[in-house]
């Protein structure tokens, strides 16, 4: 990949990161009937990065989003930061595993990510509050992760589908997508 293609790739990845931060910041303002539940719309951009660029770019977007959004909110190293970081860490590791070793679709990966994001957050809150009784939140959170995972996976899938693949390959000079 030549310098021009590297700069274009970096620009596209940075735009995905910026959009994920905006969605991460705005998502808590969306009213939902269940307390503590978010749609996970910021995760769309990590999934797009995974399928267009690869694992390294997805990890960069996911972890930088948590760090930058926490800095912007002023909650760096607070409980919200650790919950978000633990959820992103576990869900990213699960997505990488399933991406490499299974035939799960993008929607399937998104559902697994949503479920394990909740597992990571529940485990973190159990450690932070030193209360094992918070494990009772896990079953309803996993059930709620199914529709949110379907939503984010479908939105990511449609976004990737709408990208003109030939233009994307021409811009980057190669393809990291898995068909």
N, C-alpha and C positions, 0 to 999 in steps of 0.2 A: 504494500500500500504506500503510495507516494505521499508527500507532505500535504498536498491539496486535499486528498481523500481523508487523511487523518484529521485535518482541520474541520472538514465537513462532518465527519463522524462525531468529533468532539462537540461541534455545534449542535447536532441533533440530540446527542445524549444530554447536553446541558439544557436544551429546551424541554426534554422529557423531565429532567430533574426540576426545573422551574415550575412546570405544570403540576407535578406531583406535590410540590410544596404548597402551591396555591390551593389545590384540592384538600390537602391535609389541614390547612389553616381554616378553610371555609366549611369543611364537613361538620364540625360540631354545631354549626348554626342550623343544620337541617333537623327539624323536629321529627322525632321518631317516638312511637308509643311505648317502647321498652327502654327503661333507663340503662345507660352504659353500653348501648349498642350503636355502632356506627356502620355505615354501608361499606366502608373500605375503598372508596372511590380512588384514593391516592395510589392504591396498589395496582391500578390499571396500568400505570406508566412503567412500573417495574416489570410487569408481565410483557408489555410491548417491547421493552428493552431486551428482555430475555429472548424473545422470538426473533427480533430484528438484528440484535448484536451479539448476545451471549451472556453467560453467567456473570462475568466480571462487571459488566455494565449494569446488570440488574442489581447486583450487590451494592455497587457504588450509589445508584439512585436510591435504593431503599434505605441504606444507612445514612447517607448525606441528608435525605429528606427528614429523617428523625432528628438528626443533629441540628440542622438549620432551622427547622420549624420550632424546635424546643428553644433555641436561642432567640428566635423572633417572638415567641410567646413569653419568654422570661422564666421558663420552667426547667432550664438545664439542670440536670442532676436532681430534680425533684421526683416525686412519685410518678407523675405522668410520663416523664422522660423514661424512667426505668421500665414502666409498663409497656410503653411503645417500643423501646429498644428490645426488650425480651420477646415481645410478639413478633417483631420484624425478624429477629435473629432466628427463632425457631421456624417460622413460616418460610423464610428464605432457604434454610437448610433442607426442609422437607420438599420444597419446590425443586431445588437442585437435584435431590435424590430421585424424585419421581420423573423429572425431565430427562435425566440420564438413563434411568434403569426401568422405565415403564413406558407404556403406550398411552398414557393419559392425555386427553385433549387439553386445550387451553382452559376450557371451562372446568374440567376435572382438576387441573392444577390449581386453579383459582379456588375451588371448593376446599381442596386440601390445605391451601395456604390460609384461607379464612378460619378453618377449624383449628389449625395448629397455632395461628396467631392468638386465638382465644386461649388455647392451652398454655402458651408461653406467658400470657398476661396473668392468668389465674395462678400459675406457679410463682410468678414474681410477686404477686400481691400476698400470697401465702407466706413467702419469705419475708417480705417487708413488714407485714402486720403480725407475723408469728402466730397465725391462726389457721389451722388445718380446716376449720369449718367453712372456709371460703371455697373449698372444693365443691360444695353443693351448687355453686354458680356454674360449674362446668357443663353439666348436661343441657340446661337451657341455652347456654351460650353456643354450644356446638350445634344444637338444632337450629338456632338462628343464623349460624354461619353458612348453612346450606343455601338459603335464598340469596344472601349477600354474596356468596362465592359465585353463584350462578349469574347474578347481575354483573359483577365486576369482570368475570370471565367472558361473558357475552359482549360486554362493551369493549374489552380489549380485543377480542376476536374480530369484531366488526371494524374496529379502528385499523387493525392490521390488514384486514381484507380490503379496506378502502385505499390503502397506500398502494400507489402504482408500483408494483414490484420491479418492473423493468427500469423505472426511473430511480428507484432506491438502489438497485444494484449498480446502475451507472454512476450514481453519486458516490457510493462507497467503494465501488470497484470489486466487490465480492458479495457473497451471501452467507450469512450465519444462520439463516432460517432453517427450521426443521419442517419438512412437509408432512 
